[in-house]
Amino acid sequence: MADSSLINLEALRAYQATNYRFDVDQQEIILNIGKYSNQLAMLFYRYDVNCGAFITAFNPQGKIQSDQANELAHVQLLKQLQDLGLESFEGSGSEPGTQWPAERSHFALGLELETASTLGRHFNQDAIVWVSDDAIPQLILLR
């Protein structure tokens, strides 16, 4: 994490503690920042990719938006992932034990870091979760 980030420390703590989850063939995969995921490593192998990103368009910059605004942004994000020709899986991110609502998201296979960061910035997100071939999710700050 960068010292010069515009993201407040409580938000950073929450992003680090969040469970980033998505389903593949009725099997739930949960990603945690900095923790190796054997399930994700197997998924990368199965789809012959070496990276992926967990990204949301909900609640830009950590500010609660209307359900309508969030759903519209979510659909737009899916369209952009489809336009890139990427396989993605519906998911959500939430921190256990908090009142913050789960945010619908996508895990996109093969989404390179630069493109994932660009998408996150397009949707005014504080951060994305990116995973390289080591299958260890990283929190990538965008502002």
DRENTORKOL-3810 file (N, C-alpha, C; in nm, 4 decimals):
REM DRENTORKOL-3810
@n.u->0.0843; n.v->-0.1181; n.w->0.0000; ca.u->0.0000; ca.v->0.0000; ca.w->0.0000; c.u->0.0886; c.v->0.1242; c.w->0.0000
@n.u->0.0427; n.v->0.2257; n.w->-0.0678; ca.u->0.1212; ca.v->0.3478; ca.w->-0.0812; c.u->0.0899; c.v->0.4451; c.w->0.0323
@n.u->0.1951; n.v->0.5127; n.w->0.0837; ca.u->0.1762; ca.v->0.6122; ca.w->0.1890; c.u->0.1029; c.v->0.7348; c.w->0.1386
@n.u->0.1104; n.v->0.7614; n.w->0.0087; ca.u->0.0524; ca.v->0.8826; ca.w->-0.0475; c.u->-0.0913; c.v->0.8624; c.w->-0.0967
@n.u->-0.1540; n.v->0.7526; n.w->-0.0639; ca.u->-0.2886; ca.v->0.7244; ca.w->-0.1098; c.u->-0.3885; c.v->0.8247; c.w->-0.0522
@n.u->-0.4912; n.v->0.8539; n.w->-0.1305; ca.u->-0.6011; ca.v->0.9399; ca.w->-0.0860; c.u->-0.7086; c.v->0.8606; c.w->-0.0103
@n.u->-0.6894; n.v->0.7309; n.w->0.0007; ca.u->-0.7869; ca.v->0.6442; ca.w->0.0652; c.u->-0.7619; c.v->0.6448; c.w->0.2154
@n.u->-0.8684; n.v->0.6645; n.w->0.2939; ca.u->-0.8493; ca.v->0.6720; ca.w->0.4396; c.u->-0.8109; c.v->0.5358; c.w->0.4976
@n.u->-0.7477; n.v->0.5401; n.w->0.6125; ca.u->-0.6936; ca.v->0.4181; ca.w->0.6736; c.u->-0.8003; c.v->0.3156; c.w->0.7077
@n.u->-0.9184; n.v->0.3593; n.w->0.7491; ca.u->-1.0258; ca.v->0.2653; ca.w->0.7813; c.u->-1.0702; c.v->0.1908; c.w->0.6553
@n.u->-1.0811; n.v->0.2618; n.w->0.5440; ca.u->-1.1175; ca.v->0.1958; ca.w->0.4180; c.u->-1.0094; c.v->0.0956; c.w->0.3777
@n.u->-0.8839; n.v->0.1328; n.w->0.3904; ca.u->-0.7752; ca.v->0.0404; ca.w->0.3582; c.u->-0.7815; c.v->-0.0851; c.w->0.4450
@n.u->-0.8073; n.v->-0.0662; n.w->0.5745; ca.u->-0.8205; ca.v->-0.1805; ca.w->0.6638; c.u->-0.9343; c.v->-0.2712; c.w->0.6196
@n.u->-1.0460; n.v->-0.2097; n.w->0.5825; ca.u->-1.1621; ca.v->-0.2869; ca.w->0.5391; c.u->-1.1321; c.v->-0.3642; c.w->0.4106
@n.u->-1.0655; n.v->-0.3006; n.w->0.3152; ca.u->-1.0318; ca.v->-0.3700; ca.w->0.1901; c.u->-0.9422; c.v->-0.4902; c.w->0.2178
@n.u->-0.8497; n.v->-0.4745; n.w->0.3130; ca.u->-0.7595; ca.v->-0.5847; ca.w->0.3485; c.u->-0.8359; c.v->-0.6999; c.w->0.4144
@n.u->-0.9419; n.v->-0.6694; n.w->0.4881; ca.u->-1.0165; ca.v->-0.7701; ca.w->0.5643; c.u->-1.1320; c.v->-0.8324; c.w->0.4857
@n.u->-1.1603; n.v->-0.7803; n.w->0.3691; ca.u->-1.2755; ca.v->-0.8256; ca.w->0.2911; c.u->-1.2551; c.v->-0.9663; c.w->0.2352
@n.u->-1.3648; n.v->-1.0409; n.w->0.2302; ca.u->-1.3690; ca.v->-1.1681; ca.w->0.1573; c.u->-1.4196; c.v->-1.1376; c.w->0.0170
@n.u->-1.3384; n.v->-1.1696; n.w->-0.0811; ca.u->-1.3738; ca.v->-1.1494; ca.w->-0.2220; c.u->-1.4130; c.v->-1.2861; c.w->-0.2753
@n.u->-1.5430; n.v->-1.3029; n.w->-0.3035; ca.u->-1.5932; ca.v->-1.4359; ca.w->-0.3364; c.u->-1.6626; c.v->-1.4382; c.w->-0.4719
@n.u->-1.6493; n.v->-1.5531; n.w->-0.5378; ca.u->-1.7202; ca.v->-1.5760; ca.w->-0.6639; c.u->-1.7398; c.v->-1.7256; c.w->-0.6804
@n.u->-1.8364; n.v->-1.7624; n.w->-0.7645; ca.u->-1.8698; ca.v->-1.9028; ca.w->-0.7870; c.u->-1.8260; c.v->-1.9473; c.w->-0.9253
@n.u->-1.7696; n.v->-2.0671; n.w->-0.9303; ca.u->-1.7341; ca.v->-2.1328; ca.w->-1.0556; c.u->-1.7911; c.v->-2.2732; c.w->-1.0484
@n.u->-1.8820; n.v->-2.3052; n.w->-1.1402; ca.u->-1.9435; ca.v->-2.4387; ca.w->-1.1424; c.u->-1.9977; c.v->-2.4781; c.w->-1.0054
@n.u->-2.0700; n.v->-2.3891; n.w->-0.9435; ca.u->-2.1343; ca.v->-2.4092; ca.w->-0.8135; c.u->-2.0343; c.v->-2.4333; c.w->-0.6998
@n.u->-1.9104; n.v->-2.3926; n.w->-0.7199; ca.u->-1.8095; ca.v->-2.4003; ca.w->-0.6146; c.u->-1.7664; c.v->-2.2581; c.w->-0.5809
@n.u->-1.7756; n.v->-2.2228; n.w->-0.4531; ca.u->-1.7381; ca.v->-2.0883; ca.w->-0.4106; c.u->-1.5869; c.v->-2.0797; c.w->-0.3914
@n.u->-1.5298; n.v->-1.9743; n.w->-0.4479; ca.u->-1.3893; ca.v->-1.9420; ca.w->-0.4267; c.u->-1.3853; c.v->-1.8120; c.w->-0.3484
@n.u->-1.3113; n.v->-1.8119; n.w->-0.2378; ca.u->-1.2973; ca.v->-1.6919; ca.w->-0.1555; c.u->-1.1513; c.v->-1.6490; c.w->-0.1598
@n.u->-1.1309; n.v->-1.5241; n.w->-0.1994; ca.u->-0.9968; ca.v->-1.4673; ca.w->-0.2047; c.u->-0.9772; c.v->-1.3742; c.w->-0.0860
@n.u->-0.8593; n.v->-1.3812; n.w->-0.0268; ca.u->-0.8201; ca.v->-1.2902; ca.w->0.0806; c.u->-0.6851; c.v->-1.2306; c.w->0.0442
@n.u->-0.6708; n.v->-1.1024; n.w->0.0681; ca.u->-0.5493; ca.v->-1.0309; ca.w->0.0321; c.u->-0.4281; c.v->-1.0967; c.w->0.0981
@n.u->-0.3274; n.v->-1.1245; n.w->0.0160; ca.u->-0.2015; ca.v->-1.1779; ca.w->0.0649; c.u->-0.2006; c.v->-1.3264; c.w->0.0979
@n.u->-0.3110; n.v->-1.3974; n.w->0.0702; ca.u->-0.3185; ca.v->-1.5398; ca.w->0.1034; c.u->-0.3335; c.v->-1.6239; c.w->-0.0237
@n.u->-0.2426; n.v->-1.7187; n.w->-0.0386; ca.u->-0.2435; ca.v->-1.8088; ca.w->-0.1532; c.u->-0.3782; c.v->-1.8804; c.w->-0.1646
@n.u->-0.4279; n.v->-1.8942; n.w->-0.2885; ca.u->-0.5525; ca.v->-1.9660; ca.w->-0.3141; c.u->-0.5252; c.v->-2.0824; c.w->-0.4085
@n.u->-0.5277; n.v->-2.2042; n.w->-0.3540; ca.u->-0.5102; ca.v->-2.3228; ca.w->-0.4366; c.u->-0.6229; c.v->-2.3344; c.w->-0.5394
@n.u->-0.7455; n.v->-2.3006; n.w->-0.4977; ca.u->-0.8588; ca.v->-2.3066; ca.w->-0.5910; c.u->-0.8360; c.v->-2.2139; c.w->-0.7098
@n.u->-0.7826; n.v->-2.0945; n.w->-0.6834; ca.u->-0.7575; ca.v->-2.0005; ca.w->-0.7916; c.u->-0.6436; c.v->-2.0502; c.w->-0.8811
@n.u->-0.5406; n.v->-2.1065; n.w->-0.8224; ca.u->-0.4300; ca.v->-2.1624; ca.w->-0.9019; c.u->-0.4828; c.v->-2.2703; c.w->-0.9967
@n.u->-0.5722; n.v->-2.3542; n.w->-0.9475; ca.u->-0.6313; ca.v->-2.4590; ca.w->-1.0323; c.u->-0.7192; c.v->-2.3982; c.w->-1.1418
@n.u->-0.7916; n.v->-2.2901; n.w->-1.1075; ca.u->-0.8753; ca.v->-2.2228; ca.w->-1.2070; c.u->-0.7884; c.v->-2.1618; c.w->-1.3168
@n.u->-0.6795; n.v->-2.0970; n.w->-1.2784; ca.u->-0.5863; ca.v->-2.0422; ca.w->-1.3781; c.u->-0.5362; c.v->-2.1531; c.w->-1.4704
@n.u->-0.4993; n.v->-2.2651; n.w->-1.4138; ca.u->-0.4509; ca.v->-2.3783; ca.w->-1.4928; c.u->-0.5600; c.v->-2.4273; c.w->-1.5881
@n.u->-0.6801; n.v->-2.4429; n.w->-1.5343; ca.u->-0.7927; ca.v->-2.4942; ca.w->-1.6135; c.u->-0.8234; c.v->-2.4054; c.w->-1.7337
@n.u->-0.8153; n.v->-2.2742; n.w->-1.7149; ca.u->-0.8477; ca.v->-2.1800; ca.w->-1.8230; c.u->-0.7233; c.v->-2.1304; c.w->-1.8978
@n.u->-0.6067; n.v->-2.1823; n.w->-1.8604; ca.u->-0.4810; ca.v->-2.1471; ca.w->-1.9242; c.u->-0.4567; c.v->-1.9959; c.w->-1.9249
@n.u->-0.4691; n.v->-1.9351; n.w->-1.8064; ca.u->-0.4395; ca.v->-1.7929; ca.w->-1.7880; c.u->-0.3388; c.v->-1.7796; c.w->-1.6737
@n.u->-0.2748; n.v->-1.6653; n.w->-1.6654; ca.u->-0.1757; ca.v->-1.6458; ca.w->-1.5601; c.u->-0.2048; c.v->-1.5255; c.w->-1.4713
@n.u->-0.3277; n.v->-1.4726; n.w->-1.4808; ca.u->-0.3644; ca.v->-1.3604; ca.w->-1.3952; c.u->-0.5155; c.v->-1.3426; c.w->-1.3977
@n.u->-0.5613; n.v->-1.2547; n.w->-1.3118; ca.u->-0.7037; ca.v->-1.2219; ca.w->-1.3080; c.u->-0.7261; c.v->-1.1071; c.w->-1.2121
@n.u->-0.8451; n.v->-1.0493; n.w->-1.2189; ca.u->-0.8763; ca.v->-0.9354; ca.w->-1.1326; c.u->-1.0183; c.v->-0.9456; c.w->-1.0813
@n.u->-1.0330; n.v->-0.9067; n.w->-0.9559; ca.u->-1.1629; ca.v->-0.8963; ca.w->-0.8910; c.u->-1.1942; c.v->-0.7473; c.w->-0.8874
@n.u->-1.3043; n.v->-0.7109; n.w->-0.9510; ca.u->-1.3333; ca.v->-0.5685; ca.w->-0.9688; c.u->-1.4824; c.v->-0.5435; c.w->-0.9520
@n.u->-1.5138; n.v->-0.4284; n.w->-0.8961; ca.u->-1.6533; ca.v->-0.3873; ca.w->-0.8789; c.u->-1.6732; c.v->-0.2496; c.w->-0.9403
@n.u->-1.7972; n.v->-0.2182; n.w->-0.9681; ca.u->-1.8339; ca.v->-0.0832; ca.w->-1.0103; c.u->-1.9266; c.v->-0.0201; c.w->-0.9061
@n.u->-1.9544; n.v->-0.0932; n.w->-0.7980; ca.u->-2.0425; ca.v->-0.0441; ca.w->-0.6919; c.u->-1.9737; c.v->0.0639; c.w->-0.6086
@n.u->-2.0532; n.v->0.1556; n.w->-0.5567; ca.u->-2.0130; ca.v->0.2533; ca.w->-0.4551; c.u->-1.8764; c.v->0.3182; c.w->-0.4811
@n.u->-1.8660; n.v->0.3965; n.w->-0.5891; ca.u->-1.7386; ca.v->0.4601; ca.w->-0.6239; c.u->-1.6771; c.v->0.5358; c.w->-0.5057
@n.u->-1.5467; n.v->0.5195; n.w->-0.4906; ca.u->-1.4682; ca.v->0.5835; ca.w->-0.3857; c.u->-1.5265; c.v->0.5588; c.w->-0.2459
@n.u->-1.5903; n.v->0.4434; n.w->-0.2290; ca.u->-1.6416; ca.v->0.4062; ca.w->-0.0983; c.u->-1.7605; c.v->0.4879; c.w->-0.0514
@n.u->-1.8312; n.v->0.5487; n.w->-0.1455; ca.u->-1.9495; ca.v->0.6279; ca.w->-0.1103; c.u->-2.0737; c.v->0.5531; c.w->-0.1581
@n.u->-2.1659; n.v->0.5285; n.w->-0.0662; ca.u->-2.2878; ca.v->0.4541; ca.w->-0.0980; c.u->-2.3657; c.v->0.5234; c.w->-0.2090
@n.u->-2.3992; n.v->0.4451; n.w->-0.3118; ca.u->-2.4800; ca.v->0.4931; ca.w->-0.4234; c.u->-2.6175; c.v->0.4260; c.w->-0.4162
@n.u->-2.7092; n.v->0.4744; n.w->-0.4955; ca.u->-2.8414; ca.v->0.4112; ca.w->-0.5018; c.u->-2.8282; c.v->0.2724; c.w->-0.5635
@n.u->-2.9240; n.v->0.1868; n.w->-0.5338; ca.u->-2.9251; ca.v->0.0531; ca.w->-0.5944; c.u->-2.9267; c.v->0.0640; c.w->-0.7461
@n.u->-3.0044; n.v->0.1586; n.w->-0.7978; ca.u->-3.0160; ca.v->0.1765; ca.w->-0.9423; c.u->-2.8812; c.v->0.2160; c.w->-1.0032
@n.u->-2.8114; n.v->0.3103; n.w->-0.9419; ca.u->-2.6812; ca.v->0.3540; ca.w->-0.9935; c.u->-2.5801; c.v->0.2395; c.w->-0.9878
@n.u->-2.5810; n.v->0.1647; n.w->-0.8779; ca.u->-2.4885; ca.v->0.0521; ca.w->-0.8654; c.u->-2.5162; c.v->-0.0558; c.w->-0.9695
@n.u->-2.6434; n.v->-0.0889; n.w->-0.9890; ca.u->-2.6775; ca.v->-0.1940; ca.w->-1.0857; c.u->-2.6417; c.v->-0.1516; c.w->-1.2281
@n.u->-2.6657; n.v->-0.0263; n.w->-1.2614; ca.u->-2.6306; ca.v->0.0237; ca.w->-1.3943; c.u->-2.4794; c.v->0.0140; c.w->-1.4166
@n.u->-2.4020; n.v->0.0555; n.w->-1.3186; ca.u->-2.2562; ca.v->0.0485; ca.w->-1.3298; c.u->-2.2098; c.v->-0.0969; c.w->-1.3401
@n.u->-2.2728; n.v->-0.1860; n.w->-1.2643; ca.u->-2.2380; ca.v->-0.3281; ca.w->-1.2668; c.u->-2.2585; c.v->-0.3868; c.w->-1.4075
@n.u->-2.3698; n.v->-0.3525; n.w->-1.4696; ca.u->-2.3986; ca.v->-0.3993; ca.w->-1.6053; c.u->-2.2957; c.v->-0.3424; c.w->-1.7035
@n.u->-2.2597; n.v->-0.2162; n.w->-1.6860; ca.u->-2.1604; ca.v->-0.1543; ca.w->-1.7736; c.u->-2.0238; c.v->-0.2221; c.w->-1.7582
@n.u->-1.9875; n.v->-0.2566; n.w->-1.6357; ca.u->-1.8617; ca.v->-0.3265; ca.w->-1.6128; c.u->-1.8631; c.v->-0.4624; c.w->-1.6835
@n.u->-1.9703; n.v->-0.5372; n.w->-1.6691; ca.u->-1.9801; ca.v->-0.6669; ca.w->-1.7360; c.u->-1.9661; c.v->-0.6511; c.w->-1.8869
@n.u->-2.0315; n.v->-0.5507; n.w->-1.9433; ca.u->-2.0208; ca.v->-0.5283; ca.w->-2.0878; c.u->-1.8767; c.v->-0.5006; c.w->-2.1285
@n.u->-1.8063; n.v->-0.4202; n.w->-2.0504; ca.u->-1.6668; ca.v->-0.3901; ca.w->-2.0837; c.u->-1.5805; c.v->-0.5165; c.w->-2.0765
@n.u->-1.6044; n.v->-0.6011; n.w->-1.9782; ca.u->-1.5299; ca.v->-0.7267; ca.w->-1.9690; c.u->-1.5613; c.v->-0.8172; c.w->-2.0884
@n.u->-1.6878; n.v->-0.8210; n.w->-2.1273; ca.u->-1.7270; ca.v->-0.9008; ca.w->-2.2444; c.u->-1.6634; c.v->-0.8449; c.w->-2.3714
@n.u->-1.6603; n.v->-0.7124; n.w->-2.3837; ca.u->-1.5979; ca.v->-0.6491; ca.w->-2.5008; c.u->-1.4493; c.v->-0.6828; c.w->-2.5097
@n.u->-1.3861; n.v->-0.7052; n.w->-2.3947; ca.u->-1.2451; ca.v->-0.7452; ca.w->-2.3926; c.u->-1.2272; c.v->-0.8941; c.w->-2.4227
@n.u->-1.3393; n.v->-0.9665; n.w->-2.4328; ca.u->-1.3352; ca.v->-1.1090; ca.w->-2.4626; c.u->-1.2912; c.v->-1.1952; c.w->-2.3455
@n.u->-1.3164; n.v->-1.1463; n.w->-2.2235; ca.u->-1.2712; ca.v->-1.2163; ca.w->-2.1040; c.u->-1.3819; c.v->-1.2991; c.w->-2.0406
@n.u->-1.3443; n.v->-1.4152; n.w->-1.9912; ca.u->-1.4339; ca.v->-1.4978; ca.w->-1.9104; c.u->-1.4397; c.v->-1.4351; c.w->-1.7720
@n.u->-1.5601; n.v->-1.4117; n.w->-1.7212; ca.u->-1.5707; ca.v->-1.3563; ca.w->-1.5863; c.u->-1.6791; c.v->-1.4291; c.w->-1.5085
@n.u->-1.6651; n.v->-1.4192; n.w->-1.3770; ca.u->-1.7574; ca.v->-1.4864; ca.w->-1.2867; c.u->-1.8150; c.v->-1.3833; c.w->-1.1913
@n.u->-1.9474; n.v->-1.3892; n.w->-1.1746; ca.u->-2.0166; ca.v->-1.3000; ca.w->-1.0822; c.u->-1.9705; c.v->-1.3288; c.w->-0.9397
@n.u->-1.9532; n.v->-1.2219; n.w->-0.8635; ca.u->-1.9112; ca.v->-1.2387; ca.w->-0.7258; c.u->-1.9559; c.v->-1.1228; c.w->-0.6398
@n.u->-1.9013; n.v->-1.1181; n.w->-0.5199; ca.u->-1.9282; ca.v->-1.0060; ca.w->-0.4303; c.u->-1.8150; c.v->-0.9963; c.w->-0.3285
@n.u->-1.7995; n.v->-0.8763; n.w->-0.2790; ca.u->-1.6995; ca.v->-0.8528; ca.w->-0.1759; c.u->-1.7661; c.v->-0.7955; c.w->-0.0527
@n.u->-1.7298; n.v->-0.8501; n.w->0.0626; ca.u->-1.7838; ca.v->-0.7976; ca.w->0.1878; c.u->-1.6887; c.v->-0.8320; c.w->0.3012
@n.u->-1.6882; n.v->-0.7437; n.w->0.3988; ca.u->-1.6081; ca.v->-0.7669; ca.w->0.5186; c.u->-1.6962; c.v->-0.8329; c.w->0.6234
@n.u->-1.6559; n.v->-0.9484; n.w->0.6760; ca.u->-1.7375; ca.v->-1.0159; ca.w->0.7767; c.u->-1.7592; c.v->-0.9279; c.w->0.9003
@n.u->-1.8809; n.v->-0.9320; n.w->0.9523; ca.u->-1.9112; ca.v->-0.8647; ca.w->1.0780; c.u->-1.9322; c.v->-0.7144; c.w->1.0686
@n.u->-1.9522; n.v->-0.6621; n.w->0.9487; ca.u->-1.9751; ca.v->-0.5182; ca.w->0.9346; c.u->-2.1108; c.v->-0.4926; c.w->0.8715
@n.u->-2.1525; n.v->-0.3675; n.w->0.8774; ca.u->-2.2806; ca.v->-0.3272; ca.w->0.8204; c.u->-2.2700; c.v->-0.2876; c.w->0.6726
@n.u->-2.1457; n.v->-0.2727; n.w->0.6224; ca.u->-2.1281; ca.v->-0.2304; ca.w->0.4831; c.u->-2.1891; c.v->-0.3357; c.w->0.3915
@n.u->-2.2720; n.v->-0.2946; n.w->0.2953; ca.u->-2.3377; ca.v->-0.3923; ca.w->0.2082; c.u->-2.2380; c.v->-0.4624; c.w->0.1153
@n.u->-2.2647; n.v->-0.5896; n.w->0.0890; ca.u->-2.1829; ca.v->-0.6630; ca.w->-0.0085; c.u->-2.1936; c.v->-0.5929; c.w->-0.1436
@n.u->-2.0821; n.v->-0.5867; n.w->-0.2134; ca.u->-2.0792; ca.v->-0.5200; ca.w->-0.3434; c.u->-2.0647; c.v->-0.6233; c.w->-0.4545
@n.u->-2.1652; n.v->-0.6250; n.w->-0.5442; ca.u->-2.1575; ca.v->-0.7165; ca.w->-0.6581; c.u->-2.0329; c.v->-0.6834; c.w->-0.7387
@n.u->-1.9697; n.v->-0.7877; n.w->-0.7872; ca.u->-1.8400; ca.v->-0.7730; ca.w->-0.8522; c.u->-1.8248; c.v->-0.8796; c.w->-0.9600
@n.u->-1.7099; n.v->-0.8745; n.w->-1.0263; ca.u->-1.6732; ca.v->-0.9778; ca.w->-1.1230; c.u->-1.5282; c.v->-1.0175; c.w->-1.0992
@n.u->-1.5008; n.v->-1.1465; n.w->-1.1130; ca.u->-1.3628; ca.v->-1.1909; ca.w->-1.1228; c.u->-1.3388; c.v->-1.2241; c.w->-1.2684
@n.u->-1.2455; n.v->-1.1540; n.w->-1.3312; ca.u->-1.2181; ca.v->-1.1699; ca.w->-1.4738; c.u->-1.0862; c.v->-1.2423; c.w->-1.4933
@n.u->-1.0919; n.v->-1.3553; n.w->-1.5600; ca.u->-0.9724; ca.v->-1.4334; ca.w->-1.5897; c.u->-0.8910; c.v->-1.3666; c.w->-1.7007
@n.u->-0.7591; n.v->-1.3637; n.w->-1.6825; ca.u->-0.6711; ca.v->-1.3088; ca.w->-1.7855; c.u->-0.6695; c.v->-1.1579; c.w->-1.7929
@n.u->-0.7296; n.v->-1.0904; n.w->-1.6968; ca.u->-0.7332; ca.v->-0.9435; ca.w->-1.6975; c.u->-0.5999; c.v->-0.8908; c.w->-1.6437
@n.u->-0.5215; n.v->-0.8353; n.w->-1.7339; ca.u->-0.3886; ca.v->-0.7835; ca.w->-1.7000; c.u->-0.4007; c.v->-0.6637; c.w->-1.6050
@n.u->-0.2952; n.v->-0.6406; n.w->-1.5279; ca.u->-0.2957; ca.v->-0.5370; ca.w->-1.4254; c.u->-0.3270; c.v->-0.3988; c.w->-1.4826
@n.u->-0.2639; n.v->-0.3606; n.w->-1.5907; ca.u->-0.2853; ca.v->-0.2268; ca.w->-1.6459; c.u->-0.4309; c.v->-0.2068; c.w->-1.6889
@n.u->-0.4861; n.v->-0.3054; n.w->-1.7566; ca.u->-0.6253; ca.v->-0.2955; ca.w->-1.8017; c.u->-0.7207; c.v->-0.2972; c.w->-1.6827
@n.u->-0.6922; n.v->-0.3830; n.w->-1.5847; ca.u->-0.7760; ca.v->-0.3889; ca.w->-1.4645; c.u->-0.7738; c.v->-0.2556; c.w->-1.3910
@n.u->-0.6567; n.v->-0.1952; n.w->-1.3788; ca.u->-0.6452; ca.v->-0.0652; ca.w->-1.3119; c.u->-0.7216; c.v->0.0422; c.w->-1.3877
@n.u->-0.7121; n.v->0.0396; n.w->-1.5194; ca.u->-0.7853; ca.v->0.1361; ca.w->-1.6021; c.u->-0.9357; c.v->0.1212; c.w->-1.5816
@n.u->-0.9836; n.v->-0.0023; n.w->-1.5791; ca.u->-1.1267; ca.v->-0.0256; ca.w->-1.5552; c.u->-1.1675; c.v->0.0239; c.w->-1.4168
@n.u->-1.0884; n.v->-0.0083; n.w->-1.3168; ca.u->-1.1189; ca.v->0.0374; ca.w->-1.1813; c.u->-1.1260; c.v->0.1886; c.w->-1.1736
@n.u->-1.0319; n.v->0.2553; n.w->-1.2368; ca.u->-1.0343; ca.v->0.4031; ca.w->-1.2380; c.u->-1.1556; c.v->0.4556; c.w->-1.3148
@n.u->-1.1909; n.v->0.3887; n.w->-1.4243; ca.u->-1.3083; ca.v->0.4305; ca.w->-1.5021; c.u->-1.4340; c.v->0.4309; c.w->-1.4143
@n.u->-1.4425; n.v->0.3353; n.w->-1.3231; ca.u->-1.5591; ca.v->0.3264; ca.w->-1.2342; c.u->-1.5329; c.v->0.3935; c.w->-1.0991
@n.u->-1.4290; n.v->0.4770; n.w->-1.0928; ca.u->-1.3955; ca.v->0.5584; ca.w->-0.9747; c.u->-1.3777; c.v->0.4753; c.w->-0.8480
@n.u->-1.3142; n.v->0.3614; n.w->-0.8621; ca.u->-1.2908; ca.v->0.2742; ca.w->-0.7469; c.u->-1.1622; c.v->0.3142; c.w->-0.6748
@n.u->-1.1594; n.v->0.2896; n.w->-0.5447; ca.u->-1.0396; ca.v->0.3123; ca.w->-0.4644; c.u->-0.9317; c.v->0.2111; c.w->-0.4984
@n.u->-0.9738; n.v->0.0879; n.w->-0.5255; ca.u->-0.8787; ca.v->-0.0207; ca.w->-0.5429; c.u->-0.9430; c.v->-0.1351; c.w->-0.6203
@n.u->-0.8570; n.v->-0.2249; n.w->-0.6662; ca.u->-0.8998; ca.v->-0.3516; ca.w->-0.7247; c.u->-0.8190; c.v->-0.4610; c.w->-0.6566
@n.u->-0.8606; n.v->-0.5842; n.w->-0.6776; ca.u->-0.7815; ca.v->-0.6986; ca.w->-0.6325; c.u->-0.7281; c.v->-0.7649; c.w->-0.7586
@n.u->-0.5975; n.v->-0.7738; n.w->-0.7673; ca.u->-0.5343; ca.v->-0.8353; ca.w->-0.8835; c.u->-0.4521; c.v->-0.9541; c.w->-0.8377
@n.u->-0.4494; n.v->-1.0572; n.w->-0.9210; ca.u->-0.3781; ca.v->-1.1793; ca.w->-0.8867; c.u->-0.2906; c.v->-1.2199; c.w->-1.0048
@n.u->-0.1621; n.v->-1.2403; n.w->-0.9778; ca.u->-0.0704; ca.v->-1.2884; ca.w->-1.0816; c.u->-0.0663; c.v->-1.4407; c.w->-1.0768
@n.u->0.0277; n.v->-1.4979; n.w->-1.1488; ca.u->0.0358; ca.v->-1.6439; ca.w->-1.1563; c.u->0.0732; c.v->-1.7107; c.w->-1.0243
@n.u->0.1079; n.v->-1.6316; n.w->-0.9221; ca.u->0.1384; ca.v->-1.6909; ca.w->-0.7912; c.u->0.0126; c.v->-1.7216; c.w->-0.7098
@n.u->-0.1051; n.v->-1.6816; n.w->-0.7599; ca.u->-0.2351; ca.v->-1.7068; ca.w->-0.6956; c.u->-0.2456; c.v->-1.6448; c.w->-0.5557
@n.u->-0.1757; n.v->-1.5318; n.w->-0.5367; ca.u->-0.1837; ca.v->-1.4571; ca.w->-0.4111; c.u->-0.2469; c.v->-1.3209; c.w->-0.4416
@n.u->-0.3711; n.v->-1.2980; n.w->-0.4002; ca.u->-0.4389; ca.v->-1.1717; ca.w->-0.4298; c.u->-0.3647; c.v->-1.0514; c.w->-0.3701
@n.u->-0.3569; n.v->-0.9471; n.w->-0.4512; ca.u->-0.2931; ca.v->-0.8207; ca.w->-0.4098; c.u->-0.3960; c.v->-0.7078; c.w->-0.4161
@n.u->-0.3945; n.v->-0.6217; n.w->-0.3186; ca.u->-0.4781; ca.v->-0.5019; ca.w->-0.3219; c.u->-0.4002; c.v->-0.3953; c.w->-0.3992
@n.u->-0.4580; n.v->-0.3489; n.w->-0.5075; ca.u->-0.3949; ca.v->-0.2471; ca.w->-0.5913; c.u->-0.4717; c.v->-0.1172; c.w->-0.5730
@n.u->-0.4049; n.v->-0.0191; n.w->-0.5120; ca.u->-0.4682; ca.v->0.1104; ca.w->-0.4872; c.u->-0.4691; c.v->0.1934; c.w->-0.6146
@n.u->-0.5816; n.v->0.2606; n.w->-0.6390; ca.u->-0.5994; ca.v->0.3355; ca.w->-0.7635; c.u->-0.5996; c.v->0.4854; c.w->-0.7441
@n.u->-0.5994; n.v->0.5304; n.w->-0.6195; ca.u->-0.5951; ca.v->0.6753; ca.w->-0.5963; c.u->-0.5247; c.v->0.7052; c.w->-0.4648
END
